[in-house]
Amino acid sequence: MTYGFDTVAIHAGQEPEARTGAVVPPIYQTSTYAQDEVGAPRAGYEYSRSANPTRDALQECLAAIEGGRVGLAFASGLAAEDTLLRTVCRPGDHVIIPDDAYGGTFRLFAKVAERWGLAWTAARISDVDAVRAAVQPGRTRMIWAETPTNPLLGIADIAGLAALARDVAARLVVDNTFASPYLQQPLALGADVVVHSTTKYLGGHSDVVGGALVTDDPELGAELAFHQNAMGAVNGPFDAWLTLRGIKTLGVRMERHCDNAERIVEFLDHHPAVRQVLYPGHRDHPGHETAAKQMRRFGGMVSFRAAGGAAEAVRICNRARLFVLAESLGGVESLIEHPGRMTHASAAGSPLEVPGDLVRLSVGIETVDDLLADLDQALG
Ligand SMILES: Cc1ncc(COP(=O)(O)O)c(C=O)c1O
């Protein structure tokens, strides 16, 4: 029998505990495990960097909700990304990254991986032909997509990029942080690996930092698991427990995030202080058709450009009250930020620099009328 998404999210990897019947997986806050004899650990666990039962429960759940065979949980989204790129790539290889992506992802490629010997090209990830043109035959090892992108909410055609990646023997990686597996399942569309900052919608309560990789390829999964242990950037037991707890309500939270975002988009569309609203649910969004094909709904992230320019965008952020002025996204509470000066400051002067008049909203699940009233006063 195959279960629906919410059933899987609540139960996968979380059988009642054998010894006590605890319905919720315990937090195994231990670094090490007793061995009955040398080389004979009692239940297969030796040391918590290598494996921990709470992390195992999360990893099984992550794999199940993304429809993959192997899930791995890391200390942060960037730790997951670093482990992935150093597993798949070798010095001298080339990767294609989006020309619109999370600033920290860009920084990892441009300031860390490049020094390690990895070449990169930033390409328009919403245009499969532009990505094809950026391929260096025999050298491009990985195509990295984010969809929707952070912060411009561009849409990549996952199936189209997967076909291209297969043609050129590269791996397609999809950062699914903005959509979450409830709205979009990249592995089913042909991606090789899904990346998450579980800090965001999966955790869902702005109380934990974590990352994940999921793949359906057992060989690649084993290599990634080897590197997870060898590089050591693992998710701790309490963080794994918080993330598991968050995932249980992912489906209901995402529905409400989408409901609220749609109402806010409608409001911003008609506001004179707003020059342009960026949301893939918009019929005139260039990626709308692709998004409608590959996403269940269009998500809780909304960006807009202030009619009054960059200084006014900053003032709007400063005036918000209920929308908390803060980095990050995907929690139950609404957040507002200025990407140019905050989350994407590290992309300044690069091909990924974002417009100064841009404001990004992470629309939470509060009463939507209260959110609308706050935006109304913040827009002035
Ligand atoms: C789309 C996306 N990917 C990856 C990351 C990095 O995740 P973390 O902050 O958990 O390292 C972020 C963080 O904001 C993000 O927005």
The ligand as a MOL file (V3000), in Angstrom:
LIG
                    3D

  0  0  0     0  0            999 V3000
M  V30 BEGIN CTAB
M  V30 COUNTS 16 16 0 0 0
M  V30 BEGIN ATOM
M  V30 1 C 17.7450 28.0920 -1.0780 0
M  V30 2 C 18.7510 27.9110 0.0190 0
M  V30 3 N 19.6490 26.9190 -0.0720 0
M  V30 4 C 20.5770 26.7150 0.8960 0
M  V30 5 C 20.6530 27.5340 1.9990 0
M  V30 6 C 21.7380 27.3160 3.0310 0
M  V30 7 O 21.2040 26.6830 4.1410 0
M  V30 8 P 21.7470 26.8800 5.6590 0
M  V30 9 O 21.5460 28.3270 6.0050 0
M  V30 10 O 20.9270 25.9300 6.4450 0
M  V30 11 O 23.2010 26.5330 5.6240 0
M  V30 12 C 19.7370 28.5730 2.1380 0
M  V30 13 C 19.7880 29.4620 3.3220 0
M  V30 14 O 19.1480 30.5040 3.3690 0
M  V30 15 C 18.7560 28.7750 1.1240 0
M  V30 16 O 17.8560 29.7750 1.1820 0
M  V30 END ATOM
M  V30 BEGIN BOND
M  V30 1 1 1 2
M  V30 2 1 2 3
M  V30 3 2 2 15
M  V30 4 2 3 4
M  V30 5 1 4 5
M  V30 6 1 5 6
M  V30 7 2 5 12
M  V30 8 1 6 7
M  V30 9 1 7 8
M  V30 10 2 8 9
M  V30 11 1 8 10
M  V30 12 1 8 11
M  V30 13 1 12 13
M  V30 14 1 12 15
M  V30 15 2 13 14
M  V30 16 1 15 16
M  V30 END BOND
M  V30 END CTAB
M  END
